[in-house]
Amino acid sequence: MAAPVIQFKRGLLTNLPGLRAGEPGFTTDSYDLYVGIDSTTNNNQFVGSGRFWSVNTSTTGSGVKFVEGTNNGTNSITLKAPNSLSGDLTYTLPGTDGSNGQVLSTNGSGELSFIDAAASLDIAGDTGTDTVDLLTDTLTFTGGEGIDAAVTNNTVTISGEDASTSNKGIASFDSNDFGVTSGAVSLGDDVVKDITTDSGALTPSSHGFSILGGEGMNVTHTGTTITVAGEDASDTNKGIASFDSTDFTVSSGDVTVNAERIQDIAGAMFSTNTETLITATYQDADGTIDLVVDNDLSNYDNSSSAFITASSTDTLTNKTFDANGSGNSLSNVEVADFAASAIVTEGEGISSNDNDTTLPTSAAVKDYVDNAITGEDLDFAGDSGTGAVDLDSQTLTIAGTANEVETSASGQTLTVGLPAVVQVTTSLTTPTVKATNLQANDGTTAITITDSTGAVATNSNLTVGGNLIVNGSTTQVNTTTTTVDDTLFDLGTVNGSAPSSDLNKDIGVLFNYYTASAKKAAVYWDDSVARIAVASDVSESSSVLTANAYAALEIGSLWVNDCAGQSQVINCSGTTRTLENITIDGGSF
């Protein structure tokens, strides 16, 4: 919801007037808020000001300010809350003042009271005692050899220094080398260990021993890890050998040659060699060798054979081609000549060769059809007269008469009908059509024309397809309900057009009603003040309205489109009515 803006009466503090009871006023120079009591300046009540407190933020606590006199400046003293609290705290001040030199003290529950301030502090060490005057003396902490003393933020920290070869201090023992129990330090068991080898036990001397590799073995170490590994075998060195899985299979130490490897070696001898007209292929999947003989006869010498190849030229005599069998077909068959007795030509004619043993040429077929169509025509007759159309050279035309009958053809459809406007070419002349009643076809009277006046009355509905223009002085409609499909009423025109000058007339709608007497209400454009008026009682003279009383306006909401643009001003939601997008200005002082 777009909320309204409420502005208090405002101005400089020196200009603050006496505010009426409940009237607020804000000073724009000192940022103070006042509320009036009785329209007198002395009784203006001070409500608050940002000068006397600081507002808390997301990270800073709020505070109360005590400001010096305005003639002296704007400085202040602030009592503020901590930036973070674990809960609410309340401090209760004592009811009476304390003695000179006393200070405030708390009982731990927020109750404050005045007590005497502590003036001295007694201290004692391993040897000696002393007294510190808290108001004048400084208590100093000094560390001895191996001890450090530090003071930070009211905290005294005493710590031991690390021991070194030149300084006494605090030492720690590596748990990997030492064990400490109740202050007793012992050397760790894992520092010195007996070592056992294949040839017996070895006790290191001076915590050291060596591990060396023999022929085919290497010994290395990384940090505390010793790695013993065999060397790769070679032609000149004993060592560890591995077997290629392509050539060998090893199971429980037993080494066998892979049959697949033997097959691949033998197969490669065929795969890389081709004999004349024979192709050898090694099938690696099943370890076999396939030999395929070339079946393309064109690759063979045909000089001494009877092979018919794709490139050879041969004459076939007394041969039968079976194209009817399943899977048999002939394609791209070209025939240079047919026997003359099997073909009917244009000159021989189809009509004179009625048999099942010859084929006609395209020229013979065209010649037969042309001769057959040229000899035919279409005869037709009308209400009077006859005619004929030569199907080979003429077109049948069906013509209409202008403004009486029209024809149109499309595809295989011929349409005959009347035009949109039918004219009677034979004249119908009558000097006067006289009628009292015009009736429908069933005899029902539809229109009545009154003698002497010529007034026309319709007995039922009247529908006007074009414009309805009434040039009288009054248009009267006596109906129970008037329904108009038009979306706009255009009032105030002059002969159907906008006025070209000021008519000095009011334009609107009048409502007749009766309250103690006959009255007229109106919603109209008041030409004299150039605005819309809503009146409960008007009087009219020469199309000028005078408002005797203005009417109340009842609405569900109010929208205003003015200098601020279009927006809603009055709204209602549920049972709450609100002002929106409006400024309530209390003015200035």
N, C-alpha and C positions, 0 to 999 in steps of 0.2 A: 504494500500500500504506500502510495506517495503521500507522506505526512505533510500537514501544513507547517508554515514557519510562524512562530509567535515571537514578536519583538517587543520587549518592555520599553516603557518611556525611558529615554536615555539622554545624557548630556554631561557637562563638566560638574565636578563636585560643588564648586562655588555657585553654580546655577541651580542646584537641587531645590525644587519648590516644595511647598507643603503638600504631601500626597494624601489623597482621599483614603478612607478606610479600606484596606485590602489592596490598594493600588501599588504595584511594584515600580521601582525606579532604579536604573543602573548608571553608575558614574563611569564614563569612558576614559577618564584619566587615572583614577585610583582603583578601578575595577571592584567597586563596592556595590553590594545589593541592599536596598532599603525597601521597607514596606510601610505605607502610611497608616496613621491611626485616626486623625481627625482633621486633615487638611492643613495642619500647622507644621512649620519646619522643625520646631523643637521636638515634636512628638514623632518625627520620622524614626522608625525603628531600624537599627543596623542589623542585617541578617548574616552577612558573611562576606569574606574577601580572600582572594588567593594571597594577599600580602601577609596573612597571619598563619598560614600553614603551607606545608609542601605535600603534594599528593604522592602516594606511593606508586611505583612502577612495577614491572614484572620482576625486577631484581633489587630494588631499593625500597626500604621502609619509609613510611610517612613521618612528618614531624610537625611540631608546633613552633611558630616563630614569635619572638618578642622584639618588636620593632622600636627603634629609638624615635624621639620626637621628630615630627615632620620638618621643623625648622633646622634640625641638625643633620638630616640626611635620610637615607633609606636602609642603613645597616640594621642587622637583626641578630639575635641569638636563637638557635634552633635546638629544641629537644626532640630527638627522633628515635624511632623504633629500630631494632636491629634489622638487617636485611632478611634474616631468616629466623623463625621461631618454631620451637617444637610444640607450642601450645599457647593458650591465653595466659597473660600475667597481669596481676593487679597489685599496685603498690599503694599502701595506705599511709599517708603522712601523719606525723605526730600532731596531737591537738594543741601543744604549747611549744614555744621556742626553747632551745637548749641554752646552755651556758657558753661563755666566751671560750673558743678553742675546741668545743665539742664538734663531733662529726655525726652524720646520719649512719645508722647501722640497721641491718635487717635481721629478723629472727628466723629467716629461712622460709617463712610463709607469706612474705610480702608486707609484714607489719614493720614500718620504719620508726626508729626512735633515735634520740641524741645520746651519744656516749662519749667518754673521754678518749682522745686519740692516744695510741701507744707511742712512747717517746724513746725507749731503749730496748735492746735485745741482748740477752745473755747467751754466750756461746762457749763450748768446751771441746777439746780435742783429746787425742790419746795422752797428750801431756799438756798441761796449762789450761786456763780459763780466761775469758775476757768479756767486756760489755761494749756493745756498739750503740752509739747515739744515733737513732734513726733519722734525726733531723739534720745532723751535721756529718756523721762518719760514713765511710764506704766499706762494706764487707767485701774482702778480696779472697778468692780461692786460687791457690798456687799449687801446681803439680810438681812432684819430685821426679827422680830418675824413673823412666818407664811409665809415668803417669801424665796425662794431659787434662787440663781443666778449661772449659769453655762456657761462656754465658751468652745466651741468645733469647730474646723475647721473654725476659724474666725467668729463664730456665737455666740452671747450672748443670752441666754435663761433665762427669768425671769418667774418663776412659783410659784403658791401658794401651801403651804403644806396642807395636809389633817387635818381638825379639829379633836381634840380628847378631852377627859375630862381634859387633863393637858396642852393642847397647842391650842392657837388661830390659826385658819386657815380657809380653804374653806370647807363649809359643803354642802351636797346635801340632798334632801328630797325624801323619797320613795313615789312614786306616788300612791301606794296602801293605804297609810295612810294620805298623805297631799296633799293639793292643793295650788299652788303658782301662783299668778296673780300680775304682776307689782311689784314684790318683796314682796307682802303680802302673808303670810303663814297661811293656815287654816287647821283644822283637817278634814280628809275625811269623807263624809257622811256614807260610808260603814263600818266605824270602830265600830259604835254603832248602832244597829238596834232593833226595836221592834219585838218580836216573838209572833206569834199567834198560839194557839193550839186548839184542839177540845173543850176545856173547857174555852176558852177565851184568851185575850191578856196577854203576859208576857213581862215585862220590866226588862232586866237584871240589876243586881246591880254590880257595880264595873267591868263592862264589862265582867261578867262571869255568866254562868248558866249551869245546868246539865240536861241530857236526859237519863233516866233510863228505862229499859225494865221491863214489868210485866210478869205474868205467861205465858209461851209459846212464849215470845219475847226476842230477844237479840239486844243490841245496841252497835255498835263498830264504830271506826273511824280510818282513815288512812290519815295523814296530815290534811287537812282542810275539808275532806269528812266524813260525818256521815252516817253510814249504819244501818238501822232498818230492822231486818229479823225475821221471825217466826221460832220457834224451831220445830224439827220433833216430831210428835205425838208418844206416846208410851203407854204401859199399865198403867203407873203411872203418865203420864204428858200430859196435854192438849197441843195441837200444831197443826201444819199443816200436813195433811195426803195427800198422792197421791194414785192413783188407778193404779194397774198393767194393762197395755193395753191388756195383754194376757187374763185376766179374766173379765175385765170390759170395758164398753164404757161410756164416760162422754160427754154429750152435753148440754151446757147452764146450767151446775150444776146438770143435771139429770143423775144418775148413774144406768146402766143396766148391768146384767150379760151376757157375750157373749155366744151364743148358741154353737159356735165352741168349747169353752172350755169344756162344758158339754159333747159334742160328743167325744172329745179327751180322757176325763176321762173314759167314758163308753167303747170307742174303745180299750183303753189300756187293759181292762179286757179280751177282745177277743184275741187281738194280742199276748198276753203272754201265751195263753192257747190253746192246740190242743186236740180235742176229738179223739177217736179211728176211723181211716180211714176217718175223717172229718177235714178239715182245715178251720179255721175261720180267715178272713182278714178284718181289718178296713180300708175302703177307705176314707182317710182324705179329698180328693178333694170334694166329694159330701156328706160326713157325713153318709155313709152307711156301713153295715157289710156284707161281702160276705162269704157264706158257700159253700165249694167245697168238694164233695165226692171223695175218691180215686178211680181212674179207672184202676189201675194196678192190674189185676186179680191174679198176683203172690203173692200179699200181703194178699189174702183171703185164708181161709181154704178150700181146694179142696177135702177133704176126703168124703164129702157127697154131692158134686155138680157135674154137668156134664161139667164144664168149661174146655176148652183146653187152656193151658197156654204155655208160651215160654219154660218153664222147664219141662213140662210134656211129657210123651211118650204115643202116641196114635196110633191106627190103624184105617185108614179111608177106608171104604168099600163103593163101588158104589158112589164115589164122582166125581163131574165134576169141573175142574179148568178152568175158562174162562180167558185166557190171551190175547184174541183178543179185548176185549171191551176197550172203551176209558178210559185211566188211569190205565188199568190193566197190570200187568207184573209178570213174574216169574223170580227169580234170584237165583243163587247158588243151582240149582236143581241137586242133585246127584242120579244116577240110578245104583243100584247094579246089576240088571239082567234084560234082555229083553226076551220076548218069542222067542224060537228057530225058529219058523216059520217066524219071521219078519226080520231076519238077514241073509245076504249072507256072508259066510266065504271064506277064501283062497281056501280051498279044494273044495267047491261047484262051484266056478268060476262065474264071472259076465256074461260071454257070454252065459251060459246055464240058466241064471235066468233073462230073459228079461220080467220084469213086473213092475207095479207101486205100489206094496204092500210091498216090502222089501227094507232094507237099506244095502249097502255093507260096510264091514270093510275096514280099511286102508290096511291090508295085502292083501285082495282080489283085491283092486284097483291096488297095486304095481305089483302083479302077472300078472294081465291082461296087463298092460302097458309094462312090461319087455318082455312078450311073443310076443307082437305085434311089438316092435321095432327090436328085434333080427331077425326077419324074413325078414327085408327090407335091400336093398343095392342100391348104386348109380352107374349107368353105364355111361361112357364117352368115347369119341373118339377124335383123333387128325388127322393132315394131313395124318398121317400113324399110324396104330395100334389103339387098343381099350383097355379099362380097366374098372374095377369095384371096388367100395369101400364099405365095410361092415359098415353100419352106427352105428352098435353096438360096433365095436371094432377097426376100422381102421380110418386113417386121410388122406384126399386128399392133396397132395403136388404139387404145381406148381413151378418148378425150372427154373431158367434162365441159360444163358451161360456167363461165366466170360468174362468181357470187351466187351461183345456184347449186351446182354439183361440182365436186373436185375428185380427182383420182390420183393415186400414187402407187408405184410399184417398187418392191424390194425383194430381191431373191426370187423365190417362187410364189410370192403373195402379191395380189392385186387388190387394193382397197378403194372402195367407192363410198363417198359420204358427203355430208353437207359441210360447208365452210363455217367458221366461227360466226360470221355475220352474213345473213341471208338477205338478199335484196330481191324484191318482186319487180321484175322489169315491166309488167303490165300495170298501168297507172290505176290507183284507187283514189278517186276524188270524191270528197264530201265537204260541203261548206260548214256544217256544224254537226258535232256529235252531242246529242242531248240524252241525259240519263239522270234518273233520280237515285237508282241503286245499281251498283256493279256487283255481280254475283259470281261466286265460285262455280265450278263445273257441276257441283251437286246441288246448286240452287241457293246456297247460303249467301245472305247479303254480306258483302265485305266492305263497301264504301257507300256512304250516303251523301248526296249533294243537296243542300237546302236551297229552296227557291227564294228569290228576292235578295238573299245575301251571298249566295254562292259558297257558303261555308261548307267545308268538307270534313266529314267525320268517319273514322274507321271503326267498324264494329268489333274488331279483334286487334291482334298485334300488328304494329307497323314497323317494318324493317327497312332502313334506308341504306343502300349500298354505298352511296357517295356522300358528299358533305351535306349537312343540314344547315341552311342559312336562314335565320329569322330576322326580318327587317322591321319588326314592330317595336312598340315602346315597352311592352311587358311580356315576359315569358313566364307562364304559370304552370306548375306541375302539381296536380292533386293526386298523389299516390301515397300508399302506405310506406313503401320502401323504394328508395331510388338507388340503383346499382350502376356505377360508372366504371368502365374498364380503363379509362384514361388514368395515367399515373401523375399527370400535372394539370392543374387548373391555371390557365393564363388569364389573369384579370387585368383590367385597366388598359386594354388595347383600344386603338381608335381605328374603326373600320378594318379590324383584323390585323393591324400592324402596331408596332410600338409607337407611343406618342412622340412627336417631334419637339414638344415644348412642355413646360410645367403646366399641368391642368389645374393645380391648386385644389385637388380633391383627395379625399381619403379613400383608401382601397382596403377592403376586408370582407368579413363575413359577419352578418347580424343574426342574433338568436332571439326570437320572440318568446316571452314567458309572462306569467302573471303572479305578482306578489302584492296584494292590496290594490294594485292597478296594473294595467298592461304596461310592460317595459320591454326594452331591448338591451341585450348584452352584445358585446362585440369583441372580436380579435381583428385588429386592423393596423394598416400602415398610416401613422399620423403624419401627414405631409408637412404640417407646420413645424414639427420638431424633429422630423426625419428619424423616427424609430417606431418599432412595433409596440402597440398599446393593447392591454387586456382590461376591458371595462365591464362592470356589472350593470351599468345604467348609462345609456348614451341617448342623445337626441341628434337628429339629422336634418340638415338644411342644405339643399343643392349639392348633395354628395359630400358634405363636410360634416364630420361627426364631432360632437362635443361630449367629453366624458363627464357625466354628473357624479359618478363614483367608480373608482377603479376596483377590479376584482382580485380576490385572492387566487393564487396559482398553486395547485397541488400536483406534485411530481414525485416520481420514484427516485430519481437522481438528477444531477445537474452537470452539464458539460459547458465549458466556456471556450470560445476560440477568439482570442484577442491578441494584444501585443506579445503575450507570453506563449502564443501558439495554442494548439488544441489540447485540452486536458480536462479531467473530471474534477469538479469542485465539491459536490455533495455525493456521498456514497453511503450505502447501508449494507451491513453484513450481519446476518442473524437478527438480533434485536438492537444492534448498536449502529447509530448514525454518526458519520464522521465527516470532517472537513479535510479536503485533500488539495494539494497543489495551490495553496493560497497563503499569503503572508498577512498576519494580523499585526499591524504596526501601531504601537502605542504612542508614536510621535516622539518629539524631542523637547528638551527644556534648556 
